[in-house]
Amino acid sequence: MDIFLQQLINGLVLGSVYALVALGYTMVYGILELINFAHGEITMMGAMVSLAVIGALALAAPGLPGVLILGAGLAVAIPVCMALGLLIERVAYRPLRHAPRLAPLITAIGVSIILQNIAMLIWGKQYIPFPAILPQGRHEILGASISDTQIAILVLAVLIMLTLILVVQKTRLGRAMRATAQSRQVASLMGVDVNRVIASTFVIGSALAAVAGVMVSAYYGLAHYYMGFLLGLKAFSAAVLGGIGNLGGAMLGGLLLGLIESFGAGYIGDLTGGFLGSHYQDVFAFFVLIAVLVFRPSGLLGARVVERA
Amino acid sequence: MSSVPKLNKPQPRWLVFGLLALGLALLPFLVDAGLGRSWVRLLDLALLYVMLALGLNIVVGYAGLLDLGYVAFYALGAYVYAWLASPHFGLHLPFWAILPLGAALAGLFGVLLGTPTLRLRGDYLAIVTLGFGEIIRIFMNNLNAPVNLTNGPQGINLIDPVRLGEFSLSQPHALFGYTFTGVHLTYYLFLLLVLAVIFISMRLEDSRIGRAWVAIREDEIAAAATGINTRNLKLLAFAMGATFGGLAGGLFASFQGFISPESFNLMESIMILCMIVLGGMGHIPGVIFGAVVLTLLPEALRYTGDWQRTLFGQIYIDPADLRMLLFGVALVAVMLYRPAGMIPSARRRQEFADAKG
């Protein structure tokens, strides 16, 4: 089995999931300059809700094809997450839009603690397994193997990202979003309903997070009430790596982070002569992140903002 | 213009201070009698967090540098103490030698961390400091091989308590006819150090350095244009904050007698940040208030089981599960109703009023 190709595939799959979550961070940041700390928890909620639906359906109707059950899970999880995103924006962020910058950050942390604990109260502290409903086929390509689930994740992620780019570049809503990101005040003077645009941004980001949550739980085969924390952290790092506020940057950053992680885990032992094992893969990822930011302080694709007083 | 500010009358001030000092001196006994020994321990912990919060306040509150990896310095101070005063390496140096060493080392690391991040601002700085914090934690978790430095996730045990000659803070002592237990004596030691940190913070705030930090926080370019050496002052803020963190870390190690990487995760950094923002950033009374409340609140919320019993006659939700939920609700609620913090400084209150109007 070719290790290089295998790590490349794993990295791309993982990275496309990170990219989906990172897009949610970057869209909100682009418009509000707010780190939506609760975004990782929305992803977790997407995974948990869909797993609950999938688990119930798999028990009730064992004959149903797996793809259909998965579709039902997504069909419930996406609206739930959208509603959550809308609610969080309305309750925790909108009243603080003119407050000092760190205040919404604290409410975001508060919201993520709340969501985590609600999930814990509903679904308990144990890991929830993903039922074996999906086809388990594996394909051999040039000595590496890729599973049906991985292919599905990659294809779906690419499709979603393309759609998002189309929406942002071609539709009225997308134009309003870009205008709001440039200047909220001027956009509202041009007749853009800024509040609606911001709410839509949260809704779209949350929908992406729901899909990403289902992907993660299908990929690893389990979900947990605490999974959103690390996932959100990595996705946010990916967004910053690419240049926060930039859609292409979030996609690039997500893919890069996934690749860095999988190659780091695969090769770090060889690189350091066995001194550092694969449990240092996160260190590796953070080192790359820091190095990139030190040399390009606004991320890979981030606009070079000229400082003005 | 309602009235000219009144001159401070010196007369009643000493009375207030005297009452405050008496209250603080008697507090552990009142708490011990009223709530039990475990709450005195919590009081010690609250003082430790006051120290940490005041340290981070220098970085975030004064200089405006959002640091999400502050707990790394706390960890560093704790591990330095553990290495030099536990059976792990067989060293048992006295605390008065280790504490300054740990604090100084943490300060040095503050400069090391600060140097590459000088060009970064805002959220980019936050993510890089967060990355540093996580790197340190992962190293602590894994440096049990090839050389066993940190003993991995098991942590280091049997750390020496603060001890001066034969006088150890881990045993009860009879003084002036009263028996002082270890947690009581620790309270006084921590209180003394907290007072020192408060004093330093106050003097810094009013100094040339403190005013330069405020200038950097408000507008770095304008500050540089007025001749402030922004690089050195930002590094100084990192170093000062880290020093306090390292000091608190050493005290934590001696107080607990046991440390493991679990105590120094990202959530801890976020908690300390919450203390500052919730209390009132850049304002010493606010920060102290925030630190005390956020340390005690999760413990107080353990009593929700009793409240449920009296209200509904039975326990519906395990209080251990409920308390963090309520804690999150409290964070959101306080920020919604007091976005500048519980006790904001006059300057921030003014800024907030300006932004709103």
Interface residues (C-beta under 8 A of the other chain):
Chain A: Y29 I35 V91 A92 P95 L96 H98 A99 P100 L102 A103 P104 L105 I106 T107 I109 G110 V111 S112 I113 I114 Q116 N117 I118 M120 L121 L233 F236 S237 V240 I244 F275 L276 G277 H279 Y280 D282 V283 F286 F287 L289 I290 L293 V294 P297 S298 G299 E307 A309
Chain B: V60 L66 P116 T117 R119 L120 R121 D123 Y124 A126 I127 V128 L130 G131 F132 E134 I135 I138 F139 N141 N142 P146 D219 I221 A222 L266 I270 L273 C274 V277 L278 M281 I317 D321 L322 M324 L325 F327 G328 V329 A330 L331 V332 M335 L336 P339 A340 R348 E351 F352 A355 K356
